[in-house]
Structure formats: C-alpha cells, structure tokens
Amino acid sequence: MTYDAIVLGAGHNALILQAYLGKAGLRTLSVERRSQAGGGLSTMEDPRNPGFLHNPHAFFLRSVTSMPWFVDLELARHGVSLLEPELNVSLLTGDDRVLEWWTDIERTIESFARFNGADARALRRWHDEFVPIVSEILRWEASSPPLPAERRRELLMRSSAGRRLLEVSAASPLEFVLSEFEDPVIQAGLLFFNGLREVDLRARGFGHHIAALLASPSKAQMARGGTAQLARALEAAVRESGGEIRTQTEPSRILVEGGRAVGVLTDSGEELRAEGFVVSSLNPQQTFISLIDDRHLPADVVARAGSFRYNLLAPLFALHLNLREPLHYRATDDHPELEEAFMVIMGLDHVDQFNDIVSHHERGTRAPTVMWGASPTRFDESQAPAGAHTAFMWEKTPYALGGDPRSWDRHKDEHGDTMLELWRRHAPNLESAVIDKFTRSPLDVERSLHNMTAGDLLVGAFTDGQTGFDRPFPGAGGYRAPGIDGLYLCGSSSHPGGNVTGLPGYNAAQVILADLGAPGEWAPVPIEGRLAALGG
Ligand SMILES: Cc1cc2nc3c(=O)[nH]c(=O)nc-3n(C[C@H](O)[C@H](O)[C@H](O)COP(=O)(O)OP(=O)(O)OC[C@H]3O[C@@H](n4cnc5c(N)ncnc54)[C@H](O)[C@@H]3O)c2cc1C
C-alpha cells in the first residue's frame, strides 16, 4: 500500500492533522511506537485495583469544545463528551482561606474582593481590557501559522488593541503581577496560572499572558470516561476519513531520495512509502538527528535542531490515589462550595515561593511542595467502582533529581509521601480514605512519551527565541522542515507549543493543504489580513 502522507507519532496533534488530510481526500497513515494512539491523551485502569481509572498525562483540557478542530472533526458525534465544572479552580491557603476562579467572572471577582478590594477592581479592569485583545488577536494568532516577528509587530502597531498588546507583553509575568496586584496570595495564584503554561515568569515578552488568561473564555474541562475518550474520538475521525493508524511501529529512518522525503523505514525493516509527503509530530532532535541521515541535511539545520531546548519548569511528578470515600477539605466548613471544586491548589501562600521553586529546579533539588490536582470521580462516577473515588495531585519537580533523573526510581515513593502529608493537612479524612496509591516521576513521563525529552510535557522551551515564527528554530517555524522537500512538522515543538490545544496539528494542516493548492474551506482568514484589518 502506498500513502499520500505518512505521519510520525499519533498524539492528538498528529491525529488532528491526519483527520483533516483524510477529509481532503488524501490516503494517510500514522505510525506510533506505543500500543495505543493518543500520546498525552491516555487513561489507564489500575492493574492492582480493577475499575479505578487514572489519567497519567493530560487531564485538564482547556476549553477543548471551543477549539476549531473539535467542531470541524465533529468529535462530539464521535463520542467524546466534556465537562466544565463551574468552580473551576480553588487555591487553598495554609490558613484555610480559598481563592476561587469560577467560569462566571463575576463570582471570581467576588472571591478576589474577599482578599483585596483593589485587586478585585484590577481583575475587572484587565479582564475587560483584554477580552477584545483575546478574541480579535491572540485567539487567531494561536490558530494560524505564525508571522515573522517584524511583520507581526508592524501589523500590530497599526491598531490600538495591537499596540496595547505589545506594550503589556514587554514586561515579564512577574513584573506584570507585582505592579498590577497587591495581595501576595492573589499574586501567587496568578503566577501559578502562568507557571501552568511553563513560561519562565522572569522572561520579558510574556507580560500579557496573565491578562490574556484572565480574559479568556477558555476554562478547564475534563473528558467523561477519562482523557483517552478524546483520543478515541480523534481515532474515529481519522478512520472515518479513510486514515490508517499503525501502533507498535517505530520509525528508524525517514527515507530521503533526491532531496525529498518519500517515506519511512520501520525498526522491523519495513519500508512505508509516501507519494506526497511525510509529517513529523516528534521533537526536533528525533526528527532531524535520530531519523534523518545527516548527509541529507545542511549542517546548520542539524546544529539548530540539536540545540533545541526543553523547559526547566515543565516536568511533573504525580501522586494518584484510589479512595473508598470522597475527600473532605477542612476549608469546606467555611466554604461549602468546595464540595464541587474542580482543580484544587495547595501549598501556595506567597509569590516569593516561585523564585524558590525556580532555584530548586536549577539545582536539581526538591522545593517545599506546591501541588494541584482534582478528584475526577466527583464529576464522573464512571472512573471508579460504585461509591469509590480517584484523585491525583501534580507537583513541578526537577527532571534530573540530584543531577540524575534515575534518582527518581529510588525517591519517588518517599516524594509521594511528602505530597500526601500536605494533602492530609487540608483533607483530614485522607488517611482513612486511601485504598491504594502510586506515583509517576518526570522520568516515567519521558519513558512513556519519548518526544517529551527531559520530561518536558510542552516539548520545548519558550525561551531562547523558541516561539512563534522561530519555533522550533529559525527556518522551521512555518511547519515546513528546512533542507528537505516534502517534510513537515506538526507537534508541540511547533507554534503555539504544547498542551492539549491541537493547534500545531491544525495549523500544519492549513499549511500543507495550501501547499497542495487545495486550502480547506474550514481554514480561518489568513492572520496577516486579519491583523491588517483591525481598526483604531
Ligand atoms: C503528567 C502530564 C500531565 C499533563 N497535563 C496536561 C493537562 O492537564 N492539560 C494539557 O493540556 N496538557 C497536559 N499535559 C501536556 C500534554 O499531554 C502534551 O503537551 C500533549 O500531549 C502534546 O501533544 P502532541 O500531540 O504534540 O504529543 P504527544 O501527545 O506526546 O504525542 C506524541 C506521540 O508520538 C509518539 N512517539 C514518540 N516518539 C516516537 C517515535 N520515535 N516513533 C513513533 N512514535 C513516537 C508518542 O508515543 C506519542 O503517542 C500533560 C502532560 C503530562 C506528561
């Protein structure tokens, strides 16, 4: 069988791209080394405790239902259903106060006001000012192939919204929060959101991130039945489009003939041919160094791919619990609404903790625990046996603990106990509720998903210029791999980066179909025209 397109990896970005290509009439194949497609969209049954489901990678899916691909690929029809709890995020302080983010901004402002009136007013001001910036600029920039930085700046300078965006982004998230908000818990909570996106909070050029998050209608969602249900729906969309997904198949080489990518050689020696093109959803070192013989590539491309950097602060350590009863947080006595809390943050009381966390990451040591997570079964009983529950907490920990990631294999149980201790202080019934527990370290993440080098779940830092048109590296930012014809990129190492946004795959589909002379009618108005048309 010959294909028009072969896609390397079958995470969500690859599957989204594959489904769009299939709908455009192309014969597609994706090759995936694991036994199931979906990458970070996975759910597993605890082998020791049947019926308890856990989501070892992504869980909080940011407004997936409003993503253009969710709608275009009709994923609801393919069986996935998303829940969006109203009390979206709750930060529990050490003295049992609760800072709350609701899907309704008015309720969030009320919660801020209980901490600090001036901060509540600042929240409203930034929210209102950034709603149009998010809806007219940032949303479209994320879901379009990026523009060169100079051209983008020139276009943004033509409108008042664009100029304001450039002005606010000139600061770092830390500078933004310290200058605009007063209360240390609110400052810490806002920076936590920035940290969730793994952007270095000291890095200038990202000052708009927090204002954009405050204004964004996107809230955390979860998939009923577990995160893997989104992967199953994407697989169904791919198969309906005529696409094929081969699991347990690892490419050992991208085949290049006459300067053009023509297929892949698998590790079992099979040649899979692509008449049109090959697309990689893997990271730049995998794509350009492990899979392509360097005689096919200009030396500078090999060098730039080799120096692609990963996020210091992205690696996550996870503690998963099986519970015989729901957790009851002590703070619920004064805040009964916490019974319905979705994401819960603990251990974070002051903005200064972030500097401490960064320096622990730099040294490879463990900072005092700041963690966040949820109890999925509060909202979806299907993820545990009747009456029982699951819960998890994540903490950012260094990848190379004590200078060596393998140390995690010796220390992970002990680290899980440290997290459990903090959790128990907030939820006293935890002790008697736990049936069983297990942990996953940043090294376990890298072992499961080989593209997440150094446990970087965003598959590439946002520092060192690795953003926008220069992501993953200069010359490769338009989803076309430099140096080889017919080779494209579609994974999280490309704009706009990792997390379950599906936008690298969606944007790559726009570029590839335009190159084939058959742009999808679903594709948004080109970003250049959209920015040029902004008034004011
Ligand atoms: C612990 C953890 C928690 C997370 N939580 C969230 C969250 O709550 N919300 C959120 O939005 N995101 C979360 N993420 C991040 C999210 O999972 C990733 O950013 C996202 O999965 C990246 O999507 P992708 O399609 O680019 O790559 P992936 O999902 O990583 O898919 C890549 C695929 O390629 C395959 N592959 C790798 N190497 C090869 C090879 N050599 N040959 C063939 N196949 C290969 C992999 O097996 C994988 O299936 C989390 C990640 C982790 C690890």
The ligand as a Tripos MOL2 file, in Angstrom:
@<TRIPOS>MOLECULE
LIG
   53    58     1     0     0
SMALL
NO_CHARGES

@<TRIPOS>ATOM
      1 C1          1.9070   14.3610   33.6160 C.3       1 LIG1
      2 C2          1.3720   15.2210   32.4990 C.ar      1 LIG1
      3 C3          0.2490   15.9890   32.7180 C.ar      1 LIG1
      4 C4         -0.2450   16.8060   31.7120 C.ar      1 LIG1
      5 N1         -1.3770   17.5210   31.9450 N.ar      1 LIG1
      6 C5         -1.9130   18.2610   30.9790 C.ar      1 LIG1
      7 C6         -3.1560   18.8920   31.1630 C.ar      1 LIG1
      8 O1         -3.7920   18.7380   32.2130 O.2       1 LIG1
      9 N2         -3.6430   19.6500   30.1550 N.ar      1 LIG1
     10 C7         -2.9960   19.7870   28.9700 C.ar      1 LIG1
     11 O2         -3.4900   20.4760   28.0820 O.2       1 LIG1
     12 N3         -1.8250   19.1600   28.7480 N.ar      1 LIG1
     13 C8         -1.2780   18.4000   29.7190 C.ar      1 LIG1
     14 N4         -0.1130   17.7320   29.5030 N.ar      1 LIG1
     15 C9          0.6390   18.0160   28.2740 C.3       1 LIG1
     16 C10         0.0870   17.2980   27.0640 C.3       1 LIG1
     17 O3         -0.1140   15.9380   27.3570 O.3       1 LIG1
     18 C11         1.0790   17.4390   25.9030 C.3       1 LIG1
     19 O4          1.5060   18.7700   25.7430 O.3       1 LIG1
     20 C12         0.4560   16.9280   24.6230 C.3       1 LIG1
     21 O5          0.1400   15.5510   24.7840 O.3       1 LIG1
     22 C13         1.3790   17.0840   23.4250 C.3       1 LIG1
     23 O6          0.6960   16.6210   22.2940 O.3       1 LIG1
     24 P1          1.4580   16.1000   20.9940 P.3       1 LIG1
     25 O7          0.4430   15.5490   20.0850 O.co2     1 LIG1
     26 O8          2.3290   17.1770   20.4680 O.co2     1 LIG1
     27 O9          2.4390   14.9830   21.5350 O.3       1 LIG1
     28 P2          2.1340   13.6660   22.3530 P.3       1 LIG1
     29 O10         0.8100   13.6970   22.9870 O.co2     1 LIG1
     30 O11         3.3050   13.4650   23.2420 O.co2     1 LIG1
     31 O12         2.1350   12.5690   21.2230 O.3       1 LIG1
     32 C14         3.3130   12.1830   20.5480 C.3       1 LIG1
     33 C15         3.1810   10.7490   20.1280 C.3       1 LIG1
     34 O13         4.3630   10.3700   19.4260 O.3       1 LIG1
     35 C16         4.7610    9.0930   19.8820 C.3       1 LIG1
     36 N5          6.1920    8.9220   19.6700 N.ar      1 LIG1
     37 C17         7.2070    9.4690   20.3650 C.ar      1 LIG1
     38 N6          8.3770    9.0780   19.8440 N.ar      1 LIG1
     39 C18         8.0890    8.2800   18.8020 C.ar      1 LIG1
     40 C19         8.8680    7.5790   17.8640 C.ar      1 LIG1
     41 N7         10.1960    7.6190   17.8890 N.pl3     1 LIG1
     42 N8          8.2320    6.8550   16.9190 N.ar      1 LIG1
     43 C20         6.8640    6.7920   16.8540 C.ar      1 LIG1
     44 N9          6.0810    7.4210   17.7370 N.ar      1 LIG1
     45 C21         6.6820    8.1720   18.6920 C.ar      1 LIG1
     46 C22         4.4000    9.0860   21.3450 C.3       1 LIG1
     47 O14         4.3130    7.7520   21.8200 O.3       1 LIG1
     48 C23         3.0600    9.8170   21.3310 C.3       1 LIG1
     49 O15         1.9850    8.9440   21.1340 O.3       1 LIG1
     50 C24         0.3900   16.8610   30.4680 C.ar      1 LIG1
     51 C25         1.4860   16.0370   30.2170 C.ar      1 LIG1
     52 C26         1.9840   15.2350   31.2250 C.ar      1 LIG1
     53 C27         3.1650   14.3740   30.9390 C.3       1 LIG1
@<TRIPOS>BOND
     1     1     2 1
     2     2     3 ar
     3     2    52 ar
     4     3     4 ar
     5     4     5 ar
     6     4    50 ar
     7     5     6 ar
     8     6     7 ar
     9     6    13 1
    10     7     8 2
    11     7     9 ar
    12     9    10 ar
    13    10    11 2
    14    10    12 ar
    15    12    13 ar
    16    13    14 ar
    17    14    15 1
    18    14    50 ar
    19    15    16 1
    20    16    17 1
    21    16    18 1
    22    18    19 1
    23    18    20 1
    24    20    21 1
    25    20    22 1
    26    22    23 1
    27    23    24 1
    28    24    25 2
    29    24    26 1
    30    24    27 1
    31    27    28 1
    32    28    29 2
    33    28    30 1
    34    28    31 1
    35    31    32 1
    36    32    33 1
    37    33    34 1
    38    33    48 1
    39    34    35 1
    40    35    36 1
    41    35    46 1
    42    36    37 ar
    43    36    45 ar
    44    37    38 ar
    45    38    39 ar
    46    39    40 ar
    47    39    45 ar
    48    40    41 1
    49    40    42 ar
    50    42    43 ar
    51    43    44 ar
    52    44    45 ar
    53    46    47 1
    54    46    48 1
    55    48    49 1
    56    50    51 ar
    57    51    52 ar
    58    52    53 1
@<TRIPOS>SUBSTRUCTURE
     1 LIG1         1 GROUP 0 **** ****
